Amino acid sequence: MTSAPPPPPGWNPKDVVPQSQQQAQDTVTGYLTRILQALPPGTVLDGSRYAGAGHNSSCEDEPLGPGKPPMRFHTIGELTFPQGVDQVAMIQQLGDIWRSWGWYVFEREGFPKPNQFGYGPDGYRLQVEAADPPSYPPALKASSPCFPGEL
């Protein structure tokens, strides 16, 4: 896998650590709502095919020590566009939307293409990837910065 392109000049993100799980969920929901408002009317984000849509997971691969490890909230869903809308163009448009918000966005190697990975200056992340097979809708993922596991 190749490294990411250099961040834009002056890029200095600061994680806004959620003070509760609800705050993390609300912020992710807010970003997803903004995305849907910017896409063609009739676009649907559907997480029903994913058993793990909308849950917390550990920020550490192998948590060590006592206590609860830091957690992050994340979700995933399929983006279904109205008939006749070019999915490839929409994936690129999502990257442009996130850039317009001031996010660091690029296409990553090692993932289905086209894809766009967006990193917000507040530590939230969004990514969209083409599906395999291409006849399926692209997947949109969102996640929060890590927050204390006790929350």
Secondary structure in CASP SS format (residue, H / E / C, confidence):
PFRMAT SS
TARGET T0000
AUTHOR 0000-0000-0000
METHOD secondary structure of the structure
MODEL  1
M C 1.00
T C 1.00
S C 1.00
A C 1.00
P C 1.00
P C 1.00
P C 1.00
P C 1.00
P C 1.00
G C 1.00
W C 1.00
N C 1.00
P C 1.00
K C 1.00
D C 1.00
V C 1.00
V C 1.00
P C 1.00
Q C 1.00
S C 1.00
Q H 1.00
Q H 1.00
Q H 1.00
A H 1.00
Q H 1.00
D H 1.00
T H 1.00
V H 1.00
T H 1.00
G H 1.00
Y H 1.00
L H 1.00
T H 1.00
R H 1.00
I H 1.00
L H 1.00
Q H 1.00
A H 1.00
L C 1.00
P C 1.00
P C 1.00
G C 1.00
T C 1.00
V E 1.00
L E 1.00
D E 1.00
G C 1.00
S C 1.00
R C 1.00
Y C 1.00
A C 1.00
G C 1.00
A C 1.00
G C 1.00
H E 1.00
N E 1.00
S E 1.00
S E 1.00
C C 1.00
E C 1.00
D C 1.00
E C 1.00
P C 1.00
L C 1.00
G C 1.00
P C 1.00
G C 1.00
K C 1.00
P C 1.00
P C 1.00
M E 1.00
R E 1.00
F E 1.00
H E 1.00
T E 1.00
I E 1.00
G E 1.00
E E 1.00
L E 1.00
T E 1.00
F C 1.00
P C 1.00
Q C 1.00
G C 1.00
V C 1.00
D C 1.00
Q H 1.00
V H 1.00
A H 1.00
M H 1.00
I H 1.00
Q H 1.00
Q H 1.00
L H 1.00
G H 1.00
D H 1.00
I H 1.00
W H 1.00
R H 1.00
S H 1.00
W C 1.00
G C 1.00
W C 1.00
Y E 1.00
V E 1.00
F E 1.00
E C 1.00
R C 1.00
E C 1.00
G C 1.00
F C 1.00
P C 1.00
K C 1.00
P C 1.00
N E 1.00
Q E 1.00
F E 1.00
G E 1.00
Y E 1.00
G C 1.00
P C 1.00
D C 1.00
G C 1.00
Y C 1.00
R E 1.00
L E 1.00
Q E 1.00
V E 1.00
E E 1.00
A C 1.00
A C 1.00
D C 1.00
P C 1.00
P C 1.00
S C 1.00
Y C 1.00
P C 1.00
P C 1.00
A E 1.00
L E 1.00
K E 1.00
A E 1.00
S E 1.00
S C 1.00
P C 1.00
C C 1.00
F E 1.00
P C 1.00
G C 1.00
E C 1.00
L C 1.00
END
